[in-house]
Amino acid sequence: MSLIIDCHGHYTVLPKGHDAWREEQKAAYKAGVPAPAYPEISDDEIRDTIESNQLRMIRERGADLTIFSPRASAMAPHFGDAEVAREWAIRCNDLIARVVAMFPDTFAGVCMLPQSPQADMANSIAELERCVDMGFIGCNLNPDPGGGHFRHPPLTDRYWYPFYEKMVELDVPAMIHVSGSCNPAMHATGGYYIAADTIAFMQLLEGDLFADFPTLRFIIPHGGGAVPYHWGRYRGLADMLKKPSLDTHLMNNIFFDTCVYHQPGIDLLADVIDNKNILFGSEMVGAVRGIDPTTGHYFDDTKRYVDALDISAEEKHAIFEGNARRVFPRLDAMLRERGL
C-alpha cells in the first residue's frame, strides 16, 4: 500500500490578519512609510483554516501527506522592493512552518522566495537556508518574478547559478511556479501559469544546465504545461538544436505533477511521460475549485484520475509515493525516521 503524497499544495485559505497585514504592507510601501507590525495570529486561527479546508479534503480524498507552500498567486514578488519581498516571504514561510509543526504527519514545508525583480538571488539563498533549517524540504522558484512580462534571463543563465549551487548543497528540489499576473494579456491561472511551465521547459531544453548541475531537480507543475501534449514537437526541437535525446538531456532532472483536471489529460500524461517522471499533485483549493458537471466530482480531486489509469500497481506506487521520496530526499529521510 503506497503512501499518497501530494507534491503540490498551497495555503490558500489563510488567517484574516495575515491577508489584512499584506494589504497594509502594500499601502505603506505606496505611501513611503514603514509597514505596521505583523499581527499576532493564534494557533487556533491557523488550526481552523487548515482543518476546515486542506486537512478536511486530504482526509475526504484519501491522501496521506501534502507538500505545502504559501499561496502561489499571492507570492507577488513584483510588488514593492527587495525589502518588501523579503519580509513578505518570511511571514508567509513562517506560517507554513507553524502549520507543519501543528500537523507534522500531514504536511511538509516548501518555501516561497523573495525574488524581487531588481535584485539578485542573495535574499532567496538566505531564505532557502533559513527555511531548510526549519525543516523545509524544497522551494518554489519563480522563473518570471516580474509577474507576466518574462524580462528575467532564462533559467539556464548564470544569473541563477548561485541559487542552484545552494539547492545542490542542501539537496532540495524546486517547483517552477510563477505567481500572480500583472499583465492584462495573461490570465493568471489559465494563461500565465501554463505558459510559464511551457516556457521553462523550453528554456531548459535550449541550454545545458544539467551538465553543470547533474543532481539539480525541478518539478514543472500543472502537468508540465503544454509539454506532454506537444512531446513530439520538443523531441523534434531537441534534434534540430543538436541536443541529446530528451531522455538524457532533461528527464533525469525534470518531473511533472498531476495537476491536470480531467481524465483524458491524465491519461495522456501517463501515456507520453515515463512514470518515473510523474509525481502525484492536486493543488486543491487552488486554481480550479468547482465540481465538474460531467462527472459530479471536484475538478481538483486528481487522485481519482490516477486511480483510474490503466497502469500497474508498481507504476501507481511510483506516482503516488516513490517518485516524491526520490525527488525530495529530505522528505524521504523524515518518513524513514517515522518508520515509513
Phi, psi and omega in degrees: 000123180281146159293145176258104183254116178270113186279356190222087176232145177233148175279091189262337178246103193251164173304138185301325181296327179294310179294322179296320179297322178301317178295323177293321177298316180296318179295321179296319179298316180297327180276351180075030180236161180296148176290151177291167177297144177292139186287160170284126178241123187280159174301324180298321178297315179296314181301319182295317181295323182284313183294331181277346187233264186303313184297318178300314183288325175303315181291318181295325188261358169089019175273165179248320186214139179241131172277117203239131181223169178299159181303121189296316184295339182261000177301312169042057179292347180289346181274136174076206181245189185297325181289321175299314180296321181296313182292322179297317178298317180300314182296318181293316181291326177296325176295319177300316179300322179291320176300313181297320179296326180282326185230063188294337180278348188246336185230145170232138190274140169231138189259152165274167185236147179276069187271067178300135187302330183266005186251162170277194186266011184299313179296325179292321177298315180297320181289323176299315178299315180299316183288321176297323175299332178274358178105006179292154187246359181184189182214164169256123182251124184265115181283353183219071184299344180283353171083040171118012180242351175052052178265352178283156176295158180298160184297346177271355182286152182291349171309322185273347191301319178302325179288319178299321178300321178290320176302315180295317179301318183273351180057053177235145175271171173233136166274129177282110188213117174281177181244211181293152180264131171253016176256114184296345178278354184233104171300137190300298188273334182270333181245303188296312182301310184292322177297316182295321177301315183291317179298317180300316180299317181292323175302315181292325178296319183291334184260193178226043187303319188282350168291325178277329183229075187294343180256004178292140183227131178236137167258124173261116191278185176056041178070015182086019182064228180271359192299307183300324180294331182246034185303322178297322176301315184286326173297319179293320177295320177301319179294315181297326181273007178062037176263159175295170173307144180304328181304320182262331184288321186231326198275008164272352188231348184242138182225149178245148175260179184256029177281066179233124201257038167199159186297316180301326178293318177293321178301315180295315180304312183288334179282325187269319187259135178304140183298339179292346182253012183243129175244136175298133175207154181232329188050039186289155193056045184232237190291324185231102191255351189275182178263132178287116183294342179277343181239336184082006180244158178298139177305319187269016171274075190281345179300321182296330178291318179293319177304326185276355180295143177271071179225170184285164176299324179295320178293320177294321177301318179298315182292318184281329187220307192300317182292322178298320180292329179284321182283330180245080184300329179292327174293316179302317180296320179297316181293322178296323177298332179270003180080022183252000000 
